[in-house]
Amino acid sequence: MSYSIPFHFNFQAMKLAIFLLLAVVTATAQPFSTKEITNWQAQAKQVTIIRDTWGIPHIYGKTDADAVFGFLYAQCEDDFPRVELNYITSMGRLAEVEGEEKLYHDLRQRLFYDTLMAENIYQQSPAWLKRLCNAFADGANYYLYTHPEVKPKLIKRFQPWMPFLFSEGSIGGDIESISVNRLKEFYGMGDKYIPEEVDHNEPEPEPRGSNGFAIAPKLSASGNALLLINPHTSFYFRPEVHMNSEEGLNAYGAVTWGQFFIYQGFNEYCGWMHTSSQADVIDEYLETIIQKQDSVFYKHGNDLKTIRSKKIVLAYKNGNTRSYKEFTGRFTHHGPIIGKQNEKWISIALMVEPLKALTQSYQRTKAKGYADYNKVMELKANSSNNTVFADRDGNIAYWHGNFIPKRNPTFDWSKPLDGSNTQTDWQGLHNVNEIVQSLNPTNGWIQNCNSTPFTLAGKYSPDKNKYPTYMAPDAQNARGINAERVLNRENKYTLDKLIAAANDPYLAGFKDLLPALVKAFDTNGNNYTELKEPIEVLRAWNLNYGKESVGAALAMYWGVELRQRIFSRIPAGSSQLDIINYMTEQTTAEEKLTALAAIIAEFKRDFGKWNVAWGEVNRFQRLTGNINETFDDTKPSLPVASASSFWGSLAAFGSRKFLGTNKMYGYVGNSFVAVVEFGKTIKAKSVLAGGNNNNPQSPYFTNQAQLYSNGQFKDVWFYKKDVEANALRKYQPGK
């Protein structure tokens, strides 16, 4: 069912649309009232924003709500488009901005979350949280009021219930695991579902993840615990910020644009680093469907249960009109129907706990140590992340996931379950003390690099045999191998030595793969005489990345080329190490050598020589500040030494060619990175990809780019006296 109305006001059409799409009305232009403006101006007087020499906003408020007000205002100053886009996406309204092709992305979101749900949760929230949500909306709206030149794409008024639609700050939440194509087959035109496959003519998507290291006092030069915070995200996904209040809030770190809590960071007592987890928190069920007359049922044990239905009306941009499409969402007690397999409908179970998730996300920023943090974890509302932790008392800790459903261990939970079998239902959640974790291991360090938790502390790691498989199916990867190697070699860590560990250039992924290439040439190279010199460079290469390294450039281009050529043969579900092993052992000498020959030809064509240094082709560039950045070989850029995390680069820099470029440009990897020492006073250093501001005219657009290019960090100003001593601007919102 579809219909259209013009973007200009057509009152009869608007009457028709109002009852179908309340959220559209909510976000249309509404003039701010005199009372609202007066209240915002009064609250702004309770807030001070200090921009330091790097442009980092340090927000000071009398109350937590005041700090949140200033926090949102400052974020909007730096990058309003990203703040707005995150809420457009989380409300399931992306198609209103980007067109009909995003309808099923919106449907996916709206099967789990909608405006009325968020409003109800907001109304039932405790008073302290409601105050923060009000301050969130007020800070963003005050920014819009004081910046009339800013033209939102959709959201002209922020609402206090919006944070419940965007309560967790990770990159790629649980819902994004659901296939849009499969949704389209079930709810759309009935096109047969074809699983999304890699286009082998395009670069393999860069793995996204993070690294976290925690160092115990016994291994630190100062006798204080240290923490590495090293998320790998798309660039500019989070800025660097600092928020304070007279109610005990003092948190520094990275915020996902538009949220009112520090996602990765530290306070004066402790620090927390999240790495993406493979702990199994999502299950699909094959539902047996039975139709009787006009009703649809599904089998559950000996019972027939009614399939619940919900009308979902989505708007989408259609040229110069706004059109609408109506869907009927289908649900079982497991969750929404997301597809079909033969005659079975597929439902999905995953975490939907907006109130708990938002509460946990904020309260952990005020934890005063391990006991406090562990207590906040009891909310069990972090479904997508592991946590690496350190505190001022000298504790280092790790939790693998948090929201972990209890399940019957006799089933294979990695595959769709029989929804009619009552034994496949979740049996509540595991207590926090039941999940895979570690506290103060004897070796004195903890690491996680989106890898198995059973190597997180070397031989002092948790015992895999003590946990059900679904708790930690994560595979080992090259970064995990490299992290263990690096952390084992130092016993007097300082912040600078921790930075050096985080920047270790060794690429463990080539340890066996490169000798296999050299051997292929030594035994089959007669027909590849043009490869003699490149092979000698690779033979001598020490497996370290570096800006001047020709071997690094040859190896990484060759590795990507070989992987793309044989990717369709690699078994589905293979881990990163499985893929590298397949490339090493299951490709012929000819395949290895022809892939290298193709790279030599590419280098000669694009750069006029084969012996290209890695830094010549691996570049950092920020030109526009747009969400979808463009790249240009003729414009200034900086060399970067680090490389793809796939090969074991701890300091990840995912780069590729873009339309019209010969060089590769970074777009994902190290973004905000910090090292922290937890003593009587906090010492910390950090670096951010590019800078905090999205405006190319801003001095904070690329002011950290040279640091980033060189693998260097800046001092963090955590205490107010230091912030004021390094202040460039001090102001109140609206001034």
N, C-alpha and C positions, 0 to 999 in steps of 0.2 A: 504494500500500500504506500504510494508516494504522492506528494502534491507539493506545489511550490508557491512562494510569495516573494514579491520584490524585497530587496534590502531596504528601500525607503518605506515609510509607514503606509501600510494598507490596513485600515482598522478592522474591516470585516475578516480579512485573513488572519490578522493578529488575534482576534477573538477565537478563531478556530484553533490557533496554535497554542494559546495560553494553557488550556487544560491538558494539552498533550506534552508540553515541554516547559514546565515551570522554571527550569534552570535558565532557559533563554531569557526570560523576563528578568530573572535575578541579575544577570550580567549585562543587561542593556544599560544605557546611560541613565543614571539617577543622580540628580543634583544633590550635593552634600548639604545638609541642613545647617543653619546657623548654630544650632545647639551642638551638633557634631563637631563643627570646626572649632568652636570655643573650647570644647572638651579636649580636642587634639592639641590645640595650642597650649592649654594648661599642662597636659601631660608632657609635651615637648620640653617644657621648662624644667622637668624633673630628669631630663636626659642630657648627657654630654657625649658627643662623638669626637674622639681625637684620632686624626689620621697621622700615622707616623711617617718616617722618611720613605718608606716603601709603599705608602698608600693603604696599609692595613688599618681597618677601622677598629678602634677600641671603644666599645660602648659602655658607658657608666650610667646606671639608673638607681634611683632610691629603692625601688622594689624590683622583683623579678619581672613583673609586668612592664615596668618602665624600660627595663633592659631589652625586653622582647620588642617593644614599640620602636626603640631606636635601632635594634638589630634588623628589623624588616625594612625600616626606612633606609638604612645604610646599604642593604643588599639591593634595594631598588635603585639607589643611586649608581651602583656599580654595574648592574646588568639586569634591568627590568625585563627585557625580553625572555631571559631564561627563567626568571621567577614566574612570569605569567605562563610560559609554555608548560612548566611542570604542573601547574594547576589545571590548565586546559586539558592536558593528558590525563591527569588523575580523576578529573570529573567525567571523562569519557566524552569529550567534546572536540576532539582533534579534527574531525571531519568538517566542523563549522569553519575552520580556518584553512585546512589543506585540501578539502574536497572529498568526493564520494569514495575515493580509494582508501580512506581511513575509517570508513564506516564500521568495518569488522574489528578494527582495533578498539573503537569506542564500544562496540557491543561486548567485546571481551571484558572491558573494564566494568561495564554496567551490569553484567551478570553477577558481579560481586558487590559493587558499591554504587550507591546513588545518592542524590541530594537529600531526599527525605530521610534516609538512613543516617546520614551524617548529621542532619539537623536534630534528629531524635537523640543521637548519642551526645551531641553538644548540650542539649537541654538537660540530660541526665548526668552530666559530668560534675565532679566535685568543684566547689567554688574556686579553689586555687587554680585548677586547670582552665576553668571557664575564663578567669581573669587573663590568663596567658593567651587564650584563643582570641579574646576581645582585643588584646594589645596587638596581636598578629595582624588582625584585620585593620585596626586603627592605624598602625604604623604604615602599612602599605597604602591605605586610602589617603592618609595625610601626605604621603609622597605624591600621589596622583593629584591631589588638590593643589599642592605647592609647585607642581610641574605640569601646567596645562599643555605645554608643548609636547608632552609624551602622549602618544596615541596608541592605547592598547589594541591588540588585535581582536580581543573578545571581552576580557574581564575589565569592566570599568568600575566595578565595586567589589572589593574582597569581603568575604563573609567569614564570621568567626567559626563556622562549622567546617570550613575547607580543610584545616589540618587533619581532620579525621579521614579524609580521602587520600592523604599523602603523609602517612605517619611513620614511615620507615625510609631511611635515606640511602639505601644501597643502590647500586647501578644495575637495573634489570631485576625487578621484583619477581615473586613467584608467579604472578599472573602472566608475565611475559613469556613463560615457558609454554604457554598454550598456543597451539598452531592456529594462526589466523585463517589459513587455507581450509583447515578442517572445520572451523566454525562456519566458514562461508558455504561449505558443502552442505552442512546440516541446516543452517538457518537461511541460506541464500537461495541461489538458483538451482541447487542440486547438482552442480558440477562435481564430477568425481574427485575425491580428495587425492591429491598427489603430494606425498611428503616433500617438504622443502629440502632441496638438495643444493650442494655447493656447485656453483658455476665454475667449472674447471678452467675457464678462460679468465676468471677474475682471481685476484689474490685471495688466498685462504684467510678468513677473518682472524684478526689478531686476538689471541687469548686474553681475556680480561680477568683480573684478579688482584692480588695484593700480597705484600710481605709484611710480617710482623716479627720483630725480634725483641725478647726481653732478657736483660742481663741482671743476674743476682749480684748483691753487694760483694760476694767473695771473688767475683771476676772483674770488679771495677776498681780503677785506681783510687777513687774517692771513698770507696766503701758504701756508695749509694746505688740503688737500683737504676737501670737505664732502660729506655724503651725506644724502639724504632717504629715510627708510624709511616707506612709506605704503601698507600693505596694505589692501584693501577686502574685508572678510569679513562674515559674519553676526556680529552683536554678541556679545561674550563668548566668541568662538571661541578666542581666545588671551589669556592674562594676561601681565602684565609682570613679568619676573623677572631675577635676577642670580645666576650661579653661579661659584664660585671654588675652586681647589685649590692646593696647594703643588707640583703637578706641571705648572704652567703654564696652567691653565684660568682664564680671567677673561672671561666672556662675558655680555653684557647684551642683553635684547631680549624678544621674544615667543615663547612656547612653545605649541605645540598641545597641549591638555590631555592629560596622560598620557605624553608623550614625554620623553626624557631629554637632549634637546639644544635649544639656542636655534635656532629656525627662521628668524626675521628679526632681525638684530641686529648687534652689533659687539663686538670685543674691543679691546685696547689698541693693536693694529696695523692693523686693517682692519675694514670693515663690508660686509655683504651684504644686498641687498634682492631678493626674488623677485617677479616679476610673472607671472601666468598666461600661458602660451604657446600659440599655435596652430601651432607647429611640428608637422608631421605625424609622429606617433610610433605611430599605431594604423592597422592595415589590416584590412579584411574581405575574405574570400575566398569565392567561390562554388564549392563543392565538388561534383564530379560523383560521385554515389553509385551504387554497383552492389551489388546483393544477390545472393549465391550461397549457396543452401541456408540455413544458419542464421547465416552470417557477413555482415558489412557492410564493404564496401571503398570507397575513394575513388580516383579516377584522379589520378596525378601523373606527367606525361610518359607514357612507355610502360609504366609500372608501375601495378599495383593494390596499394594499401597498405591495411592493416587499420585500420578505425576502432577506436581504443582506447576502452575503457569503464572507468568507475569508479563503484562504488556510493557514493552520498552519502545519508546519513540525517540528516534535519533534525528537530529538536524544535520544537514550537510550543505556546504557551499556548492552551488550549481551555477557557474557563470556569475551573473549579476542577481541571482535569486537565491533564496534559502529554501531548500527542499527538505522533506521529511520522509522517513521510512519507518514503518512500524514492524516490530518483531514480537514474537511470543517466546519469551524465555522459558525453558523447561528445567525442572529441578527434581531431584530425589533428595532423601535425607543425607546422602553423601555429599551432594553439591550440585552445581548446574550441569546440564548436559552440554558437552562441548564437541560432540561428533558422533560418528556412527561407524561400526565395524560389522559388516554383513548385516544381520538382522538385529544386532545388539546396539543399544545406545550407550554412549560412553559418558559417564559422569566423572567429576573430579573433586577430590577432597583436598583442601589446603587451608592454611590459617587465614581467618578473617576476624581479627581482634583489634579494631581501630583504637578503642579506648585504652586497652592494655598496652598496645604498641606505642602510642603517643606518650602515655605515662612513663613507660620504661625508657623511651628514647630521651625524655627530658630528665628524669630523676637520676639516671646514671651520671649525668654531667655534674651532679652535686654530691656524688659519693665521696666519702672521706677515707676510703681505704678498701682493702679486700673484703672485709665483712659486710660493709655497706653495699659494695658493688654486687656481691653474691646475693644479698637480700633482694636487690632490685631485679636480679636475674630470675627470682622466683615468680615474677609475673609471667615468664615463659612466653614472651611475645616477640622474640627476635627469631624469625624463621629462616633467614637466608644467610646468616653470618656466624663465623667463629669469632672468638675474642682472644687477643693477646693482651696481657695486663701487667702493669707494674705499679708499685705504690711507695710512698715515703717511708713506710715501715720496713722496707726491704723485701716485700713479697713480690714474686713473679708468678703468674698463673695463666692458665689457658682453659677455655671451654670450647668444645667442638659442637657448634650449634647451640640451641637453647629450647626452641619449640620442637619437641620430638614426640610424635604420637606413639603410644604403646600399641603393639601389634602382636598377633599370634605368630610366633617365630617359625611355625611349620610351613608358612607360605613364602613364595618368592615375591617379595615386595618390589622388586625391580621391574616387574611386568604388570600389565593390567590384571585386576582381580575379578573373580566371579561375584558380582554385586548381589546375587541371590543367596549367597552363602553368608549367614549371619556371623560366622567366625572371622570373616574378613573385615568386619567393622573395627574402627579404632576403639581402643579401650581406655580412653582418657589420654593423659600426657605423662611422660616420664618426669619424675622429680629431677631437679637440677643435680642433685648428688648422684643420680643414676647415669648421667650422660658422660661421654668421654671427656676427661679433664685432667689437669695436672696442676699441682701447687708446690712450688719450691723444689723442683727436682734436684737431685744430688749433683748433677753435672754443672749446674749454675747458669744454664741458658735454656730458652725456649724459642722455637722458630715455627712459623707456619707460612707456607707460600702457596696456599690453595692445594696443599698436598695432604697425604695421609697423616693423621695425627699420631700414628704409631711409630713415627720417627722424630717427633717434635722435640725430644730431649735425648737423642742418641739412645744408648742402651737403657736409659732411665725413663723411656717413653711408656705410655700406657700399654697394657697387654691386650692385643687384638682379640685373644680368645675369651676375654671376659665380657665382651659386648656383642649384642646381636648385630648381624651384618648390616642391617638397615641404618644403624646409628652412624656408621663411618665407612661408606663404600669408596671414599676418595682414593684415587690412585696416587702413586708417587710421581713427581715430575722433575725435570732437570733443575728447576730452581730449588726444589727441596733438597736435592743432592748437593747442589752448590752451597746452599746455606749451611748444611751440616758440616761440610768441609771447611768453610770459612770460620764458623763459630768455634770450632775445635782448636784453632791455632793461636788464640789470644787469651791471656788471663789478667790483663790490666787495662780494661776498657776505659776510654774517655769518650766524650762526645765525638771528637775528631776520628778516633779509631773506629767508632761505631759507624760513622759516615763512610770511612774507608771500606768497612765490611759490606755496607749496603751497596757500595759502588764497585765491588770486586768484579773484574772484567772477564773472569773465566767463563767459557761457554761449554758447560758439561755435555750439552746435546751433541757436540761434534766429537766427543772422545772416541767413539767407535766408528761413527759414520765417516769421518774424514779419512782415517786409515784405509777404510774400504774403498774409497775413491782412489787413493794413491795406489793401492794394490791393483785395482782394476786397470790403471794406466800401465803399471809395471809389467803386467801380464798380457795386456791386450792393446797397448798403445801404439802399435805400428801404424795404424790407420789414422792416428790423431796427433800427427807431428806438431800441429799448431798449438797443442796443449802442453808441450814440454816445459816451456818457461812458467806458465801458470801453475803447473803441478809442482815444480820445484819451489815456488813461493809457498804453496799450500803445505808442502812437505816440511818446510822450515817454520811454518806458523805455529805459535805457542798456544793457540786456542783462546787468546785474549782479544777482546775488542779494543779498538783505539782509533782515534781520528785519522792517524797517519797509516793505519794498517791496510795494506793491499790484500793480505791474506783474509782479513775479516770481510772485506767487500766481496771477494771471490766466493768465499765459503757461504755467506748468507744469501747471496743472490742464487748460487747454485742449489743450496738446500731448498729454497722456495720453488725453484724451477723443477727440481726432481719431485718434490712433494706434489705439485700440481699435476705433473704428468702421470703419476700413478695413483692419484688419490681415489679414483673410482674403484680400485682393487682392494683398498684397505678395508678390513672388516668394520662394519658399523659399530659405533660405540667404543672404538679404540682410544686408549689414553694417549697423551702426548708422547710418553716414552714408547708405547706400543707402535705409534706411527714412525718414530725415529728408528726403532728396531726393524720395522718392516722395510723402511728405506735402506737400511744397512744390509739386511740379510736376504730380502726377497726381491731385490732388483738386480738385473744383470749388469755385467761390466759395461755393455754397450749402452744401456739406459743411463748409467751414471756418467759415462763419458760424453754422450750426445747432449745431455743436459748441460754439462760444463761448456761444451763447444757452443751451445746456443747462447750462453751468458757471455762468452768471449766475443761472439759476433755482436751481441747487444751493446756491450761496452764500446767496441770499436765504432759502431754506428752512432751511438748517442754521445760519446765523449772523445772519439778520435784516438783512443788507446785502450788497451786491455788492462793495464796496470793502474787502476783507479783506486785512490785511497778511500777508505770507508767514510771519512768525514766529508769528502767531496760530494757524495751522493746521498748521505743520510743527514737530513737537514731539519732544523726547526724554523718555522715561519708563521707569523701571524699578521695578516694584512687587513682584514675587514672587521673582525669582532663578531661577524655573523654566526649564528648557530651552526650553519653549514658553511664552514670556512672554504675559501678558494686559495689556490696555490699557483705560483708563477716563477718559473726558472729565471726570469729576467729581473725579478725583484730581490731585495736583500734578504738573506737568510743566514742562519748560523749552523756550523757543523756540530754534530752530536756523536759522541763515542758509543753510547750504550745502544742496545739492540733489542730484538724481540724476546719476550720472556719465554717463548717456545723453546729457544735454544739454551735457556738457563740463565739469561741475563737478569740478575737481581734488580738492577736499575732498569726497568723496562722502558723501551721506546719503540712502540709499534709504528712503523712507517711504510708507505707504499707510494707508487706513482698515482698521480691524479690526472684528470683530463688535461692534455696539453703539456704535461711535464715529463722530463727525462729523469730528473732527480726524484728521490723518495722523500716524502715529508711526514713528520710525525703527527699523529692524531689521537693516540691512545698510549697509556703507560703511566710512568711517574707523573703525578699531577701535583698534589700537595704532599710534601715529604717533611718529616720532622724527626729530630732526635731529642730526647728529654732526659735530664738527670733529676731524680727525686731526692733531694737533700732537704735540709732545713729551709733552704730557699731553692726555688726552681731555676734550673739553667736549661736553656733550649736553643736549638738552631733549626732553621727551616728553609725551604725553597718552594716556589710555586711555578708551574709552567706558565711563562709569559708574564702575567700580572693579574691584578684583581679586577680591572675595569675593562669593559667591552668596547669602549670608545677609542678608536685609533688616535684621536687628538689628546687623549688623557695621558699624563705622564706616568700613569700606572698601567698602561696597556701592555708594554713589553719590558718594563723596567727590571724584571727578574730574569729575562731571557738569557743574558750573558752568564749569570750565575748558573742557570740551568744547563746551558751549553757546556760549561766547564765542570759540571758536577760539584759545584760549590754551594755552601749554605750561608745564610745570613743569621745574625743574632736575633733572637726573639725578645721583644720587650714585653715582659709579663707583669712587672710591678709598676704601679702608677707613676712613681718617681722617675723610672726609666722611660716610660711612655712619654711623660711630659718633657723629659730632657731630649727626646728624639722626635718631638712633635713638629709637624709642618702646618697643621691646621687644627683648630679647636672650635667647635660650634655646636649649636643645638639644632635638632631637626627643624627644617623650615627656614633656617637663617642662612 
